[in-house]
Amino acid sequence: MNFIRSLISVFLIALLFVSIAGWFWAGDQPSAKMVGSRVVLTLCGVSSLGCLWLLWSAKSGVGSPDQLNRADLA
């Protein structure tokens, strides 16, 4: 599970860095395009950080076999 979380984390961190780079690139655009681009890039960056937090704060879906009910195994 941690391997999958790590892969997703690498993707989300890359997405965050692309958003930061896009923020600087959008500064060269005309005013209306710059504002629209920066709003979208900000939403993308904030959602990436939120997803990273949720990804690593979530608990595993299944506990140890001792915690499972015998009816669940049948």
Biopython code that builds the backbone (N, CA, C, O; Angstrom):
import numpy as np
from Bio.PDB.StructureBuilder import StructureBuilder

atoms = [
    (1, "MET", "N", (0.814, -1.194, 0.000)),
    (1, "MET", "CA", (0.000, 0.000, 0.000)),
    (1, "MET", "C", (0.864, 1.268, 0.000)),
    (1, "MET", "O", (0.537, 2.253, -0.661)),
    (2, "ASN", "N", (1.968, 1.226, 0.749)),
    (2, "ASN", "CA", (2.824, 2.407, 0.783)),
    (2, "ASN", "C", (3.503, 2.654, -0.555)),
    (2, "ASN", "O", (3.788, 3.801, -0.899)),
    (3, "PHE", "N", (3.767, 1.596, -1.317)),
    (3, "PHE", "CA", (4.355, 1.770, -2.640)),
    (3, "PHE", "C", (3.394, 2.530, -3.553)),
    (3, "PHE", "O", (3.803, 3.433, -4.282)),
    (4, "ILE", "N", (2.130, 2.162, -3.509)),
    (4, "ILE", "CA", (1.123, 2.837, -4.327)),
    (4, "ILE", "C", (0.957, 4.284, -3.872)),
    (4, "ILE", "O", (0.849, 5.192, -4.696)),
    (5, "ARG", "N", (0.938, 4.491, -2.560)),
    (5, "ARG", "CA", (0.849, 5.862, -2.043)),
    (5, "ARG", "C", (2.044, 6.686, -2.494)),
    (5, "ARG", "O", (1.903, 7.863, -2.827)),
    (6, "SER", "N", (3.209, 6.075, -2.505)),
    (6, "SER", "CA", (4.410, 6.792, -2.931)),
    (6, "SER", "C", (4.339, 7.165, -4.405)),
    (6, "SER", "O", (4.716, 8.276, -4.780)),
    (7, "LEU", "N", (3.863, 6.254, -5.244)),
    (7, "LEU", "CA", (3.725, 6.559, -6.670)),
    (7, "LEU", "C", (2.727, 7.694, -6.900)),
    (7, "LEU", "O", (2.979, 8.604, -7.690)),
    (8, "ILE", "N", (1.613, 7.629, -6.215)),
    (8, "ILE", "CA", (0.615, 8.696, -6.354)),
    (8, "ILE", "C", (1.176, 10.012, -5.829)),
    (8, "ILE", "O", (0.912, 11.072, -6.397)),
    (9, "SER", "N", (1.948, 9.948, -4.749)),
    (9, "SER", "CA", (2.552, 11.153, -4.188)),
    (9, "SER", "C", (3.528, 11.795, -5.165)),
    (9, "SER", "O", (3.562, 13.018, -5.296)),
    (10, "VAL", "N", (4.325, 10.974, -5.853)),
    (10, "VAL", "CA", (5.260, 11.512, -6.844)),
    (10, "VAL", "C", (4.492, 12.221, -7.952)),
    (10, "VAL", "O", (4.887, 13.302, -8.389)),
    (11, "PHE", "N", (3.405, 11.621, -8.405)),
    (11, "PHE", "CA", (2.583, 12.264, -9.434)),
    (11, "PHE", "C", (2.005, 13.589, -8.931)),
    (11, "PHE", "O", (2.027, 14.585, -9.653)),
    (12, "LEU", "N", (1.492, 13.609, -7.706)),
    (12, "LEU", "CA", (0.893, 14.829, -7.168)),
    (12, "LEU", "C", (1.933, 15.923, -6.946)),
    (12, "LEU", "O", (1.649, 17.102, -7.161)),
    (13, "ILE", "N", (3.124, 15.544, -6.519)),
    (13, "ILE", "CA", (4.187, 16.538, -6.340)),
    (13, "ILE", "C", (4.623, 17.091, -7.695)),
    (13, "ILE", "O", (4.884, 18.287, -7.821)),
    (14, "ALA", "N", (4.701, 16.229, -8.706)),
    (14, "ALA", "CA", (5.019, 16.708, -10.056)),
    (14, "ALA", "C", (3.940, 17.657, -10.562)),
    (14, "ALA", "O", (4.246, 18.665, -11.199)),
    (15, "LEU", "N", (2.695, 17.342, -10.285)),
    (15, "LEU", "CA", (1.588, 18.219, -10.672)),
    (15, "LEU", "C", (1.685, 19.565, -9.970)),
    (15, "LEU", "O", (1.402, 20.604, -10.568)),
    (16, "LEU", "N", (2.085, 19.549, -8.709)),
    (16, "LEU", "CA", (2.256, 20.789, -7.957)),
    (16, "LEU", "C", (3.375, 21.637, -8.556)),
    (16, "LEU", "O", (3.224, 22.851, -8.689)),
    (17, "PHE", "N", (4.504, 21.007, -8.922)),
    (17, "PHE", "CA", (5.606, 21.759, -9.525)),
    (17, "PHE", "C", (5.243, 22.302, -10.904)),
    (17, "PHE", "O", (5.671, 23.396, -11.271)),
    (18, "VAL", "N", (4.465, 21.554, -11.662)),
    (18, "VAL", "CA", (4.007, 22.055, -12.956)),
    (18, "VAL", "C", (3.078, 23.255, -12.753)),
    (18, "VAL", "O", (3.111, 24.204, -13.536)),
    (19, "SER", "N", (2.264, 23.214, -11.720)),
    (19, "SER", "CA", (1.386, 24.342, -11.417)),
    (19, "SER", "C", (2.189, 25.579, -11.041)),
    (19, "SER", "O", (1.854, 26.691, -11.448)),
    (20, "ILE", "N", (3.251, 25.381, -10.262)),
    (20, "ILE", "CA", (4.105, 26.514, -9.880)),
    (20, "ILE", "C", (4.803, 27.094, -11.108)),
    (20, "ILE", "O", (4.871, 28.313, -11.271)),
    (21, "ALA", "N", (5.319, 26.224, -11.967)),
    (21, "ALA", "CA", (5.974, 26.696, -13.189)),
    (21, "ALA", "C", (4.974, 27.411, -14.097)),
    (21, "ALA", "O", (5.306, 28.424, -14.713)),
    (22, "GLY", "N", (3.762, 26.890, -14.177)),
    (22, "GLY", "CA", (2.723, 27.532, -14.977)),
    (22, "GLY", "C", (2.326, 28.890, -14.435)),
    (22, "GLY", "O", (1.970, 29.792, -15.193)),
    (23, "TRP", "N", (2.390, 29.032, -13.114)),
    (23, "TRP", "CA", (2.073, 30.323, -12.486)),
    (23, "TRP", "C", (3.032, 31.392, -13.005)),
    (23, "TRP", "O", (2.602, 32.488, -13.367)),
    (24, "PHE", "N", (4.329, 31.080, -13.045)),
    (24, "PHE", "CA", (5.314, 32.041, -13.537)),
    (24, "PHE", "C", (5.164, 32.264, -15.034)),
    (24, "PHE", "O", (5.315, 33.388, -15.513)),
    (25, "TRP", "N", (4.867, 31.204, -15.774)),
    (25, "TRP", "CA", (4.682, 31.337, -17.212)),
    (25, "TRP", "C", (3.464, 32.199, -17.529)),
    (25, "TRP", "O", (3.477, 32.960, -18.496)),
    (26, "ALA", "N", (2.417, 32.084, -16.724)),
    (26, "ALA", "CA", (1.183, 32.836, -16.977)),
    (26, "ALA", "C", (1.377, 34.332, -16.771)),
    (26, "ALA", "O", (0.565, 35.126, -17.247)),
    (27, "GLY", "N", (2.426, 34.730, -16.078)),
    (27, "GLY", "CA", (2.686, 36.156, -15.862)),
    (27, "GLY", "C", (2.987, 36.904, -17.137)),
    (27, "GLY", "O", (2.844, 38.126, -17.178)),
    (28, "ASP", "N", (3.402, 36.206, -18.186)),
    (28, "ASP", "CA", (3.714, 36.854, -19.463)),
    (28, "ASP", "C", (2.499, 36.987, -20.374)),
    (28, "ASP", "O", (2.597, 37.583, -21.447)),
    (29, "GLN", "N", (1.378, 36.452, -19.971)),
    (29, "GLN", "CA", (0.164, 36.465, -20.788)),
    (29, "GLN", "C", (-0.569, 37.806, -20.632)),
    (29, "GLN", "O", (-0.307, 38.547, -19.685)),
    (30, "PRO", "N", (-1.491, 38.121, -21.563)),
    (30, "PRO", "CA", (-2.341, 39.298, -21.389)),
    (30, "PRO", "C", (-3.170, 39.170, -20.108)),
    (30, "PRO", "O", (-3.337, 38.074, -19.574)),
    (31, "SER", "N", (-3.673, 40.274, -19.636)),
    (31, "SER", "CA", (-4.301, 40.352, -18.314)),
    (31, "SER", "C", (-5.426, 39.334, -18.095)),
    (31, "SER", "O", (-5.437, 38.641, -17.078)),
    (32, "ALA", "N", (-6.362, 39.238, -19.028)),
    (32, "ALA", "CA", (-7.502, 38.328, -18.841)),
    (32, "ALA", "C", (-7.044, 36.870, -18.819)),
    (32, "ALA", "O", (-7.526, 36.076, -18.010)),
    (33, "LYS", "N", (-6.131, 36.526, -19.690)),
    (33, "LYS", "CA", (-5.628, 35.159, -19.725)),
    (33, "LYS", "C", (-4.795, 34.848, -18.483)),
    (33, "LYS", "O", (-4.824, 33.728, -17.973)),
    (34, "MET", "N", (-4.056, 35.844, -18.000)),
    (34, "MET", "CA", (-3.222, 35.636, -16.828)),
    (34, "MET", "C", (-4.073, 35.328, -15.605)),
    (34, "MET", "O", (-3.761, 34.411, -14.847)),
    (35, "VAL", "N", (-5.134, 36.078, -15.411)),
    (35, "VAL", "CA", (-5.997, 35.862, -14.243)),
    (35, "VAL", "C", (-6.661, 34.495, -14.321)),
    (35, "VAL", "O", (-6.696, 33.769, -13.327)),
    (36, "GLY", "N", (-7.179, 34.139, -15.471)),
    (36, "GLY", "CA", (-7.818, 32.835, -15.630)),
    (36, "GLY", "C", (-6.841, 31.687, -15.423)),
    (36, "GLY", "O", (-7.161, 30.696, -14.767)),
    (37, "SER", "N", (-5.652, 31.829, -15.985)),
    (37, "SER", "CA", (-4.648, 30.777, -15.831)),
    (37, "SER", "C", (-4.233, 30.622, -14.382)),
    (37, "SER", "O", (-4.108, 29.503, -13.885)),
    (38, "ARG", "N", (-4.020, 31.729, -13.708)),
    (38, "ARG", "CA", (-3.570, 31.650, -12.318)),
    (38, "ARG", "C", (-4.641, 31.114, -11.389)),
    (38, "ARG", "O", (-4.325, 30.459, -10.397)),
    (39, "VAL", "N", (-5.907, 31.382, -11.695)),
    (39, "VAL", "CA", (-6.988, 30.806, -10.874)),
    (39, "VAL", "C", (-6.988, 29.285, -11.012)),
    (39, "VAL", "O", (-7.062, 28.565, -10.016)),
    (40, "VAL", "N", (-6.905, 28.807, -12.242)),
    (40, "VAL", "CA", (-6.903, 27.357, -12.476)),
    (40, "VAL", "C", (-5.662, 26.710, -11.869)),
    (40, "VAL", "O", (-5.761, 25.641, -11.266)),
    (41, "LEU", "N", (-4.512, 27.331, -12.017)),
    (41, "LEU", "CA", (-3.280, 26.768, -11.463)),
    (41, "LEU", "C", (-3.294, 26.770, -9.938)),
    (41, "LEU", "O", (-2.764, 25.852, -9.313)),
    (42, "THR", "N", (-3.894, 27.789, -9.337)),
    (42, "THR", "CA", (-4.022, 27.815, -7.880)),
    (42, "THR", "C", (-4.934, 26.698, -7.402)),
    (42, "THR", "O", (-4.615, 26.011, -6.431)),
    (43, "LEU", "N", (-6.063, 26.508, -8.073)),
    (43, "LEU", "CA", (-6.965, 25.408, -7.711)),
    (43, "LEU", "C", (-6.269, 24.057, -7.861)),
    (43, "LEU", "O", (-6.457, 23.165, -7.033)),
    (44, "CYS", "N", (-5.479, 23.909, -8.899)),
    (44, "CYS", "CA", (-4.751, 22.661, -9.128)),
    (44, "CYS", "C", (-3.728, 22.423, -8.017)),
    (44, "CYS", "O", (-3.615, 21.304, -7.517)),
    (45, "GLY", "N", (-2.990, 23.450, -7.629)),
    (45, "GLY", "CA", (-1.995, 23.319, -6.568)),
    (45, "GLY", "C", (-2.618, 23.015, -5.222)),
    (45, "GLY", "O", (-2.125, 22.162, -4.485)),
    (46, "VAL", "N", (-3.703, 23.709, -4.893)),
    (46, "VAL", "CA", (-4.375, 23.487, -3.606)),
    (46, "VAL", "C", (-4.996, 22.088, -3.562)),
    (46, "VAL", "O", (-4.936, 21.412, -2.536)),
    (47, "SER", "N", (-5.589, 21.661, -4.672)),
    (47, "SER", "CA", (-6.180, 20.321, -4.686)),
    (47, "SER", "C", (-5.100, 19.238, -4.604)),
    (47, "SER", "O", (-5.336, 18.181, -4.018)),
    (48, "SER", "N", (-3.925, 19.483, -5.180)),
    (48, "SER", "CA", (-2.819, 18.525, -5.064)),
    (48, "SER", "C", (-2.370, 18.384, -3.615)),
    (48, "SER", "O", (-2.134, 17.275, -3.134)),
    (49, "LEU", "N", (-2.253, 19.514, -2.923)),
    (49, "LEU", "CA", (-1.866, 19.458, -1.510)),
    (49, "LEU", "C", (-2.928, 18.757, -0.681)),
    (49, "LEU", "O", (-2.600, 17.970, 0.208)),
    (50, "GLY", "N", (-4.199, 19.033, -0.960)),
    (50, "GLY", "CA", (-5.287, 18.357, -0.256)),
    (50, "GLY", "C", (-5.295, 16.860, -0.498)),
    (50, "GLY", "O", (-5.525, 16.074, 0.421)),
    (51, "CYS", "N", (-5.041, 16.470, -1.740)),
    (51, "CYS", "CA", (-4.994, 15.037, -2.064)),
    (51, "CYS", "C", (-3.820, 14.349, -1.381)),
    (51, "CYS", "O", (-3.948, 13.218, -0.910)),
    (52, "LEU", "N", (-2.677, 15.028, -1.326)),
    (52, "LEU", "CA", (-1.534, 14.452, -0.613)),
    (52, "LEU", "C", (-1.860, 14.243, 0.861)),
    (52, "LEU", "O", (-1.543, 13.198, 1.429)),
    (53, "TRP", "N", (-2.485, 15.224, 1.471)),
    (53, "TRP", "CA", (-2.857, 15.113, 2.881)),
    (53, "TRP", "C", (-3.840, 13.967, 3.097)),
    (53, "TRP", "O", (-3.670, 13.165, 4.015)),
    (54, "LEU", "N", (-4.864, 13.889, 2.255)),
    (54, "LEU", "CA", (-5.835, 12.802, 2.385)),
    (54, "LEU", "C", (-5.214, 11.436, 2.130)),
    (54, "LEU", "O", (-5.556, 10.458, 2.794)),
    (55, "LEU", "N", (-4.312, 11.373, 1.181)),
    (55, "LEU", "CA", (-3.675, 10.108, 0.833)),
    (55, "LEU", "C", (-2.880, 9.539, 1.998)),
    (55, "LEU", "O", (-2.936, 8.337, 2.259)),
    (56, "TRP", "N", (-2.148, 10.386, 2.693)),
    (56, "TRP", "CA", (-1.287, 9.894, 3.769)),
    (56, "TRP", "C", (-1.961, 9.886, 5.127)),
    (56, "TRP", "O", (-1.425, 9.299, 6.066)),
    (57, "SER", "N", (-3.126, 10.521, 5.265)),
    (57, "SER", "CA", (-3.825, 10.486, 6.555)),
    (57, "SER", "C", (-4.865, 9.370, 6.611)),
    (57, "SER", "O", (-5.387, 9.065, 7.684)),
    (58, "ALA", "N", (-5.171, 8.759, 5.465)),
    (58, "ALA", "CA", (-6.178, 7.698, 5.426)),
    (58, "ALA", "C", (-5.636, 6.424, 6.066)),
    (58, "ALA", "O", (-4.449, 6.112, 5.966)),
    (59, "LYS", "N", (-6.519, 5.712, 6.715)),
    (59, "LYS", "CA", (-6.152, 4.434, 7.318)),
    (59, "LYS", "C", (-6.365, 3.325, 6.298)),
    (59, "LYS", "O", (-7.080, 3.502, 5.311)),
    (60, "SER", "N", (-5.748, 2.200, 6.542)),
    (60, "SER", "CA", (-5.920, 1.059, 5.649)),
    (60, "SER", "C", (-7.364, 0.593, 5.684)),
    (60, "SER", "O", (-8.039, 0.714, 6.706)),
    (61, "GLY", "N", (-7.835, 0.061, 4.563)),
    (61, "GLY", "CA", (-9.219, -0.368, 4.475)),
    (61, "GLY", "C", (-9.502, -1.663, 5.215)),
    (61, "GLY", "O", (-10.623, -1.867, 5.682)),
    (62, "VAL", "N", (-8.528, -2.532, 5.333)),
    (62, "VAL", "CA", (-8.736, -3.837, 5.955)),
    (62, "VAL", "C", (-7.741, -3.984, 7.095)),
    (62, "VAL", "O", (-6.551, -3.712, 6.934)),
    (63, "GLY", "N", (-8.238, -4.416, 8.245)),
    (63, "GLY", "CA", (-7.370, -4.635, 9.386)),
    (63, "GLY", "C", (-6.702, -5.987, 9.319)),
    (63, "GLY", "O", (-6.721, -6.647, 8.280)),
    (64, "SER", "N", (-6.117, -6.396, 10.409)),
    (64, "SER", "CA", (-5.484, -7.711, 10.453)),
    (64, "SER", "C", (-6.557, -8.793, 10.477)),
    (64, "SER", "O", (-7.698, -8.509, 10.842)),
    (65, "PRO", "N", (-6.223, -10.022, 10.099)),
    (65, "PRO", "CA", (-7.215, -11.092, 10.071)),
    (65, "PRO", "C", (-7.847, -11.351, 11.430)),
    (65, "PRO", "O", (-8.974, -11.843, 11.496)),
    (66, "ASP", "N", (-7.158, -11.037, 12.500)),
    (66, "ASP", "CA", (-7.733, -11.229, 13.830)),
    (66, "ASP", "C", (-8.910, -10.300, 14.075)),
    (66, "ASP", "O", (-9.806, -10.624, 14.854)),
    (67, "GLN", "N", (-8.914, -9.156, 13.419)),
    (67, "GLN", "CA", (-9.970, -8.174, 13.622)),
    (67, "GLN", "C", (-11.197, -8.444, 12.741)),
    (67, "GLN", "O", (-12.275, -7.905, 12.991)),
    (68, "LEU", "N", (-11.030, -9.266, 11.730)),
    (68, "LEU", "CA", (-12.126, -9.526, 10.811)),
    (68, "LEU", "C", (-13.144, -10.466, 11.457)),
    (68, "LEU", "O", (-12.801, -11.307, 12.288)),
    (69, "ASN", "N", (-14.362, -10.305, 11.067)),
    (69, "ASN", "CA", (-15.434, -11.179, 11.526)),
    (69, "ASN", "C", (-15.411, -12.453, 10.677)),
    (69, "ASN", "O", (-15.116, -12.387, 9.483)),
    (70, "ARG", "N", (-15.710, -13.579, 11.257)),
    (70, "ARG", "CA", (-15.726, -14.838, 10.494)),
    (70, "ARG", "C", (-16.755, -14.795, 9.373)),
    (70, "ARG", "O", (-16.578, -15.456, 8.350)),
    (71, "ALA", "N", (-17.824, -14.030, 9.548)),
    (71, "ALA", "CA", (-18.866, -13.936, 8.488)),
    (71, "ALA", "C", (-18.306, -13.201, 7.268)),
    (71, "ALA", "O", (-18.741, -13.457, 6.145)),
    (72, "ASP", "N", (-17.345, -12.287, 7.473)),
    (72, "ASP", "CA", (-16.761, -11.565, 6.360)),
    (72, "ASP", "C", (-15.871, -12.455, 5.503)),
    (72, "ASP", "O", (-15.696, -12.204, 4.311)),
    (73, "LEU", "N", (-15.310, -13.494, 6.110)),
    (73, "LEU", "CA", (-14.407, -14.382, 5.375)),
    (73, "LEU", "C", (-15.147, -15.413, 4.544)),
    (73, "LEU", "O", (-14.585, -15.959, 3.594)),
    (74, "ALA", "N", (-16.386, -15.688, 4.879)),
    (74, "ALA", "CA", (-17.153, -16.727, 4.181)),
    (74, "ALA", "C", (-17.695, -16.245, 2.864)),
    (74, "ALA", "O", (-18.362, -17.000, 2.156)),
]
sb = StructureBuilder()
sb.init_structure("model")
sb.init_model(0)
sb.init_chain("A")
sb.init_seg("    ")
for serial, (resi, resn, name, xyz) in enumerate(atoms, 1):
    if name == "N":
        sb.init_residue(resn, " ", resi, " ")
    sb.init_atom(name, np.array(xyz, "f"), 0.0, 1.0, " ", f" {name:<3s}", serial, name[0])
structure = sb.get_structure()
